[in-house]
């Protein structure tokens, strides 16, 4: 299973021994889980089921979510990646960051790497993302990625806002980002 590195992050597939740290940082944290579609903190057993779904997605489809680690410290600080939207073949971008790392651009950096993987390696034509209508921070991450609001929907037993980006839109956005990053002499 592939791993991805960015300037500050290492994204690697889930392994079973990661669960205790993952549960502490993500699934048992009320604030973090309110940003995800379960909408509530999970017990140890519920967290294991949540975690195992990501392992199973990798096994079935050869892609999925990665755990996100801070390269400098080596700490597990989140999750990010792609999965199929439940009941469809649409690529869904999913991300969550441990509360101690909020506001540091981690979600945007990890999500940008995941979009690149989706468009370059998986050859996706479009990638979508969902969040609660009141999760303006997550919507801002989607907008920074070049994703556009498409509609409100009812998925995963919740009202959500639905954002998308096509391969062409991503290529244009990625080109603009690359131009902005080039040093001027």
C-alpha positions in Angstrom: 0.0 0.0 0.0 1.4 3.4 -1.0 2.6 6.1 1.4 2.7 9.8 0.7 5.0 12.5 2.1 4.4 16.2 2.0 6.5 19.0 3.5 5.3 18.3 7.0 3.3 15.1 6.9 3.6 11.4 6.3 0.4 9.6 5.2 0.4 5.8 5.5 -2.2 3.1 5.5 -3.9 2.1 8.8 -2.5 -0.9 10.7 -4.2 -2.6 13.6 -1.6 -1.6 16.1 -2.5 2.1 15.4 -6.0 1.7 16.9 -5.3 2.8 20.5 -3.6 6.0 19.4 -6.2 6.6 16.7 -9.0 6.1 19.2 -7.4 8.5 21.7 -6.8 11.2 19.0 -9.8 10.8 16.8 -12.8 8.6 17.6 -13.1 9.2 21.3 -12.7 13.0 21.0 -16.1 14.7 21.1 -14.9 17.8 19.3 -13.2 15.9 16.5 -16.1 13.4 16.0 -18.6 16.2 15.8 -16.9 17.2 12.5 -17.2 13.7 11.1 -20.4 12.1 9.9 -21.1 9.9 12.9 -21.4 13.2 14.7 -20.5 11.9 18.2 -17.6 10.4 20.1 -17.4 6.6 19.8 -16.9 4.0 22.4 -13.8 1.7 22.1 -15.9 -1.0 20.3 -17.6 1.6 18.0 -14.2 3.1 17.3 -12.9 -0.3 16.3 -15.7 -0.8 13.8 -15.1 2.7 12.4 -11.3 1.9 12.1 -11.9 -1.5 10.6 -14.1 -0.1 7.8 -11.0 1.8 6.6 -8.8 -1.3 6.7 -11.5 -3.2 4.7 -11.8 -0.5 2.1 -8.1 -0.8 1.4 -8.4 -4.6 1.1 -11.4 -4.4 -1.3 -10.4 -1.5 -3.5 -6.5 -1.1 -3.1 -7.0 2.6 -2.0 -8.4 4.3 1.0 -7.7 6.6 3.9 -4.3 7.1 5.4 -3.3 7.9 8.9 -1.6 11.3 9.0 1.6 11.7 11.0 3.7 14.7 11.8 7.0 14.0 10.1 9.1 15.9 12.7 7.5 14.5 15.9 6.2 11.2 14.5 2.8 11.7 16.2 -0.5 10.4 14.7 -2.4 13.6 14.1 -5.3 12.7 11.8 -6.7 10.7 8.9 -7.1 11.7 5.2 -7.7 10.0 1.9 -10.2 8.7 -0.5 -12.9 6.1 -0.4 -16.0 5.3 -2.4 -19.0 7.2 -1.3 -21.3 4.6 0.4 -23.4 2.9 -2.2 -21.7 4.4 -5.2 -18.5 4.6 -7.2 -17.9 8.3 -6.5 -14.6 9.1 -5.0 -15.1 10.8 -1.6 -12.3 12.9 0.0 -12.3 12.4 3.8 -10.2 14.1 6.4 -10.0 14.7 10.2 -7.3 16.2 12.3 -6.7 15.7 16.1 -7.9 18.8 18.0 -4.3 19.8 19.2 -3.4 20.3 15.5 -6.4 22.3 14.4 -5.7 25.7 12.6 -2.3 24.7 11.3 -3.2 23.8 7.7 -2.8 20.1 8.3 -6.2 19.1 6.7 -5.5 21.2 3.6 -2.0 19.8 3.2 -3.1 16.2 3.6 -6.2 16.7 1.4 -4.2 18.3 -1.3 -1.9 15.2 -1.4 -4.9 12.9 -1.4 -6.5 14.8 -4.4 -3.2 14.5 -6.3 -3.2 10.7 -5.6 -6.8 10.4 -6.7 -6.3 12.3 -10.0 -2.8 11.0 -10.9 -2.8 7.4 -9.5 -6.5 6.5 -9.4 -7.3 8.4 -12.6 -10.5 9.8 -11.0 -12.5 12.2 -13.2 -14.1 13.9 -10.2 -13.7 13.8 -6.4 -16.3 15.0 -3.9 -16.4 15.8 -0.2 -19.1 16.2 2.4 -19.5 18.0 5.6 -22.2 19.3 7.9 -23.8 22.5 6.7 -22.5 24.2 9.9 -18.9 23.0 9.6 -17.6 26.1 8.0 -13.9 25.2 8.8 -14.2 22.0 6.7 -16.0 23.9 3.9 -13.1 26.4 3.9 -10.6 23.5 3.5 -12.7 22.3 0.5 -12.7 25.8 -1.0 -8.9 26.2 -0.5 -8.5 22.9 -2.5 -10.5 24.4 -5.4 -13.6 22.4 -4.7 -17.0 24.0 -5.4 -20.3 23.8 -3.6 -22.6 21.6 -5.6 -25.7 21.0 -3.4 -27.2 20.1 0.0 -27.9 16.4 0.4 -29.0 13.8 2.9 -26.2 11.1 3.1 -25.0 8.9 5.9 -28.2 9.7 7.8 -27.4 13.4 8.0 -27.9 16.6 6.1 -24.6 17.5 4.4 -23.2 20.0 1.9 -21.6 18.4 -1.1 -18.5 19.8 -2.8 -16.8 18.6 -6.0 -13.7 19.2 -8.1 -13.1 17.7 -11.5 -9.8 16.6 -12.9 -9.6 19.6 -15.2 -10.4 22.0 -12.3 -7.8 20.3 -10.1 -5.1 20.6 -12.9 -5.8 24.3 -13.3 -5.7 24.8 -9.5 -2.5 22.7 -9.2 -0.9 24.8 -12.0 -1.8 28.0 -10.2 -0.5 26.7 -6.9 2.8 25.7 -8.6 3.2 29.1 -10.1 2.7 30.8 -6.8 5.3 28.6 -5.2 8.1 29.3 -7.7 10.8 31.6 -6.2 11.2 35.0 -7.9 14.7 36.1 -8.7 
